Amino acid sequence: MKSEEKSYERIANQLDGTRGWVVTAACFMAAFLTDGITFCFGLILFELIQVFDEPVEKVAWIPSFLLGIQLLSGPLASALSNRFGFRAVIVSGSVLGFAGLTCSSFAPSVDVLFLTVGLMCGVAFGLVWTPAVVAVSYFENRRSLATGVVMCGSGMGTFVFAPFIYWLLENYALRGTFLILGALYLNCAAVGAFFRPMKRGGRKSRGTVIKLNVKRRQCNTARQLLENTDVSMLALERGQSDMSTEECVIEEELRPADFVEDGTKQVDVLCGTDQMESSRNRSIFKFSLFRSPSFVLVCTSSFVQLLGSFVPYVYLTAYAIDMGISKEAASFLLSIVGVTNTVGNIAVGALTSHPKVSVLLTNNIALSLEGLLLIACPLFTTYGALVFFAVMYGLCSSCISVCRPILMGEMLGFDNVNNAFGFVLMFYGLASFIGIPLAGHLYGTYGDYNGTFYFAGSVVFVAGAICYPLACIKNKENEGTKILLSI
């Protein structure tokens, strides 16, 4: 037992050390490969329209399925990571992604690609990407910077894969491109090997003790006390894992005779005990997070945001070609988005590490600016103007991608980031099934991409507006929890 406790203490000392940075580098590579393929799929989309001679409205469902199922797999990836660890989940996702991309090279029609790209690759990418984002739990003091470095993988992946996929399509055609991308994605299995299992904390701590001042008229038995107490809210207030009454025990017997008339008695409630560990492992999805109004608001904003924020990755290249720009130059716009996203991730990660910088305010301003930028996109008709759009869009999107996981930790406690971010990804996924096809439908209806970008910018701006009252709601939520504690 002593050797086990020493092992846990040794791991805890490595949270901000060399091991943490090795894991961060592995997370970077996982995001690099996954988002590089996902965000540059718009180039393949253009090729699919020509090879299979299908309309934009139908082919646009393929990246919609890919992104939607990838994000909907977030809660599943989080739950499997809690049960089996990051390593097993990432390796499994890598193998499934390799199979999906390889099978896509033999697809005889667009309908088959819905299965191979949309379903197989969607689930695979979710199993790799979600653990890569939340695995920065190896850090304590430099969590923001580590998150920024990981998110750089998305930007660098977009920067590298945009010209690379264009080159592959020119030299190996569509089917050869899928084969090569599948072989590359199998490297995520090697990346996953760096995610060594790690437990946070040791066996010394049996749980969290919550002291309650209980009045006689409120309860007479221990069962009544637990039934009338929102233990999960008390735990969130203290930055602990979410808990339920089934995970708590009364440290001493609660008897009516111990109370004087209208008097009080202090009772210790022990939550998260070793005896309840098996029960906690079964509740791996943690739906109790939705008891927090601020978390519900973030999920709502996330859903509205992704109705429009992924539109440029799919349609920006096609829009530039419509403006008379060459296909090669148009594909380079995605590279510009990627490189500025990379720079922005590092800058925002370092900036939000400062205690005086508000992560929530940074997130809100970035959402508002991104929405206005998308609305103004139809005004950018020259290549120079579109380069400016790509630079600004990459910077704005980097702020959101870095701030959102950190915001989850600040609101719900960092022990809940894995599950909370998984639920946020689920709402992202639901929105992607609507936003991308709807944007394609607007193009088919009006014959240009103006309506597409007007729609995308409007919903992203609304998503930012939804988040502005979040601080007030969270403060009221905390005040309500403090009242519970004082009862």
ZIDA-V906601 format. One record per pair of residues at least 12 apart in sequence whose ideal C-beta (glycine too) atoms are under 8 Angstrom apart, sorted by sequence separation. I is the first residue (numbers start at 0). J is the second residue. If there is no record, write none. Layout:
BEGIN
I,J  I,J
END
This chain:
BEGIN
76,88  103,115  164,176  167,179  230,242  231,243  317,329  376,388  404,416  407,419  439,451  102,115  103,116  167,180  211,224  230,243  253,266  316,329  319,332  375,388  407,420  438,451  441,454  44,58  47,61  132,146  135,149  230,244  315,329  316,330  347,361  44,59  100,115  251,266  76,92  99,115  100,116  164,180  228,244  230,246  250,266  251,267  316,332  372,388  404,420  407,423  438,454  44,61  99,116  102,119  103,120  132,149  211,228  230,247  249,266  250,267  315,332  316,333  403,420  437,454  438,455  44,62  131,149  132,150  226,244  249,267  250,268  315,333  99,118  225,244  249,268  250,269  372,391  373,392  99,119  100,120  248,268  249,269  372,392  403,423  40,61  41,62  98,119  99,120  131,152  209,230  247,268  248,269  312,333  315,336  434,455  40,62  225,247  247,269  96,119  247,270  368,391  369,392  372,395  95,119  96,120  99,123  209,233  225,249  246,270  248,272  312,336  434,458  37,62  40,65  95,120  98,123  209,234  224,249  246,271  247,272  311,336  97,123  246,272  248,274  369,395  95,122  96,123  207,234  248,275  368,395  369,396  37,65  95,123  96,124  209,237  221,249  242,270  247,275  37,66  94,123  224,253  242,271  246,275  366,395  92,122  93,123  207,237  245,275  365,395  369,399  92,123  95,126  96,127  221,252  239,270  240,271  365,396  37,69  92,124  207,239  221,253  239,271  246,278  92,125  220,253  245,278  246,279  365,398  366,399  92,126  93,127  219,253  364,398  365,399  91,126  92,127  207,242  218,253  220,255  219,255  234,270  362,398  89,126  234,271  242,279  361,398  362,399  365,402  88,126  89,127  230,268  88,127  240,279  243,282  213,253  215,255  228,268  230,270  362,402  89,130  361,402  362,403  88,130  89,131  208,250  224,266  215,258  225,268  359,402  214,258  215,259  224,268  241,285  243,287  358,402  362,406  85,130  215,260  216,261  215,261  241,287  75,122  79,126  214,261  215,262  241,288  358,405  359,406  61,109  214,262  215,263  358,406  64,113  68,117  72,121  76,125  80,129  85,134  214,263  215,264  68,118  71,121  72,122  75,125  76,126  80,130  213,263  339,389  343,393  347,397  351,401  359,409  58,109  61,112  65,116  69,120  75,126  212,263  213,264  335,386  339,390  342,393  343,394  346,397  347,398  351,402  358,409  57,109  61,113  64,116  65,117  69,121  72,124  73,125  76,128  77,129  212,264  213,265  339,391  342,394  343,395  60,113  64,117  68,121  69,122  72,125  76,129  77,130  80,133  212,265  213,266  332,385  336,389  339,392  340,393  343,396  344,397  348,401  63,117  64,118  67,121  68,122  71,125  72,126  76,130  211,265  328,382  332,386  335,389  336,390  339,393  340,394  343,397  347,401  351,405  61,116  65,120  66,121  69,124  70,125  210,265  211,266  335,390  338,393  339,394  342,397  343,398  347,402  53,109  61,117  65,121  69,125  73,129  77,133  210,266  231,287  235,291  333,389  336,392  337,393  340,396  341,397  344,400  51,108  60,117  64,121  68,125  72,129  210,267  211,268  332,389  336,393  340,397  344,401  51,109  209,267  210,268  232,290  318,376  322,380  324,382  335,393  339,397  343,401  65,124  69,128  208,267  209,268  231,290  232,291  322,381  29,89  127,187  134,194  137,197  208,268  209,269  322,382  336,396  340,400  123,184  208,269  209,270  229,290  308,369  324,385  47,109  207,269  208,270  304,366  311,373  136,199  206,269  207,270  307,370  310,373  319,382  322,385  410,473  36,100  127,191  130,194  205,269  206,270  207,271  47,112  206,271  311,376  206,272  300,366  307,373  319,385  205,272  206,273  205,273  104,173  105,174  206,275  104,174  315,385  104,175  202,273  377,448  104,176  377,449  104,177  103,177  104,178  315,389  377,452  101,177  376,452  377,453  100,177  101,178  104,181  100,178  103,181  374,452  373,452  374,453  100,180  101,181  376,456  100,181  101,182  311,392  375,456  99,181  373,455  374,456  98,181  373,456  374,457  97,181  100,184  372,456  96,181  97,182  371,456  370,456  373,459  374,460  37,124  97,184  369,456  370,457  36,124  96,184  97,185  308,396  370,458  96,185  370,459  371,460  369,459  370,460  33,124  93,184  94,185  96,187  308,399  370,461  93,185  370,462  93,186  366,459  367,460  370,463  33,127  34,128  93,187  94,188  366,460  369,463  32,127  33,128  92,187  93,188  304,399  366,462  367,463  90,187  93,190  366,463  367,464  29,127  30,128  33,131  89,187  90,188  93,191  365,463  29,128  89,188  364,463  363,463  366,466  29,130  30,131  89,190  90,191  29,131  30,132  89,191  90,192  301,403  88,191  363,466  87,191  362,466  363,467  26,131  86,191  89,194  25,131  26,132  85,191  86,192  297,403  363,469  359,466  26,134  86,194  25,134  26,135  85,194  86,195  297,406  84,194  86,196  297,407  359,469  85,196  359,470  22,134  23,135  84,196  22,135  297,410  23,137  22,137  23,138  38,153  294,410  39,156  293,410  294,411  19,137  34,152  35,153  38,156  39,157  18,137  19,138  30,149  34,153  38,157  42,161  291,410  30,150  35,155  36,156  291,411  27,148  30,151  31,152  35,156  39,160  43,164  305,426  19,141  23,145  27,149  30,152  31,153  34,156  35,157  38,160  39,161  42,164  46,168  301,423  305,427  309,431  313,435  14,137  15,138  26,149  29,152  30,153  33,156  34,157  42,165  50,173  288,411  304,427  13,137  14,138  15,139  27,151  28,152  31,155  32,156  35,159  36,160  298,422  302,426  306,430  310,434  314,438  14,139  15,140  20,145  23,148  27,152  31,156  35,160  39,164  43,168  294,419  298,423  301,426  302,427  305,430  309,434  310,435  313,438  314,439  15,141  19,145  23,149  26,152  30,156  42,168  47,173  297,423  301,427  304,430  305,431  309,435  321,447  46,173  288,415  299,426  302,429  303,430  306,433  307,434  321,448  27,155  31,159  294,422  298,426  302,430  306,434  310,438  314,442  301,430  305,434  43,173  46,176  285,415  288,418  318,448  288,419  306,437  307,438  317,448  43,176  285,418  289,422  318,451  284,418  288,422  314,448  318,452  283,418  314,451  314,452  310,451  310,452  36,180  310,454  311,455  310,455  307,454  308,455  36,184  306,454  307,455  306,455  307,456  307,457  32,183  33,184  307,458  308,459  32,184  306,458  307,459  306,459  32,186  33,187  304,458  32,187  157,312  303,458  304,459  303,459  28,186  29,187  32,190  303,461  304,462  28,187  303,462  304,463  29,190  165,326  301,462  28,190  29,191  165,327  300,462  303,465  300,463  25,190  165,330  300,465  25,191  164,330  299,465  300,466  25,193  162,330  24,193  25,194  161,330  162,331  296,465  297,466  161,331  241,411  296,466  22,193  21,193  22,194  161,333  162,334  240,412  296,468  297,469  22,195  161,334  239,412  296,469  238,412  240,414  241,415  159,334  237,412  238,413  239,414  240,415  157,333  158,334  161,337  235,411  238,414  293,469  296,472  18,195  157,334  158,335  235,412  159,337  234,412  157,336  158,337  293,472  157,337  158,338  235,415  292,472  293,473  156,337  154,336  155,337  154,337  155,338  157,340  158,341  293,476  153,337  154,338  292,476  154,339  291,476  154,340  155,341  10,197  153,340  154,341  10,198  11,199  154,342  11,200  151,340  154,343  11,201  150,340  151,341  154,344  7,198  153,344  7,200  8,201  151,344  7,201  150,344  151,345  7,202  148,344  4,201  147,344  148,345  3,201  4,202  82,280  147,345  150,348  3,202  4,203  81,280  147,346  147,347  148,348  82,283  147,348  0,202  81,283  146,348  147,349  145,348  144,348  147,351  78,283  143,348  144,349  77,283  78,284  143,349  143,351  144,352  143,352  74,284  142,352  141,352  143,358  199,414  70,305  154,393  236,477  66,309  154,397  236,480  235,480  236,481  150,397  153,400  232,479  233,480  232,480  236,484  150,400  233,483  62,313  150,401  232,483  233,484  59,313  147,401  229,483  146,401  228,483  143,401  146,404  146,405  143,405  142,405  142,408  44,313  135,404  217,486  41,312  45,316  133,404  142,413  40,312  41,313  45,317  132,404  214,486  39,312  40,313  41,314  44,317  211,484  212,485  213,486  38,312  41,315  42,316  212,486  37,312  41,316  45,320  209,484  211,486  41,317  136,413  136,416  45,326  136,417  133,416  133,417  133,420  42,330  132,420  133,421  42,333  129,420  41,333  129,421  39,333  38,333  129,424  38,336  38,337  125,424  81,417  80,417  81,418  77,417  78,418  77,418  77,420  78,421  74,418  77,421  76,421  75,421  73,420  74,421  73,421  74,422  73,422  73,423  74,424  73,424  74,425  72,424  73,425  71,424  70,424  71,425  73,427  70,425  73,428  72,428  70,427  71,428  70,428  71,429  69,428  68,428  67,428  70,431  66,428  67,429  67,431  66,431  67,432  63,431  64,432  63,432  66,435  63,434  63,435  62,435  63,436  60,435  59,435  60,436  59,436  59,438  56,436  59,439  56,439  55,439  56,440  56,442  55,442  56,443  55,443  54,443
END
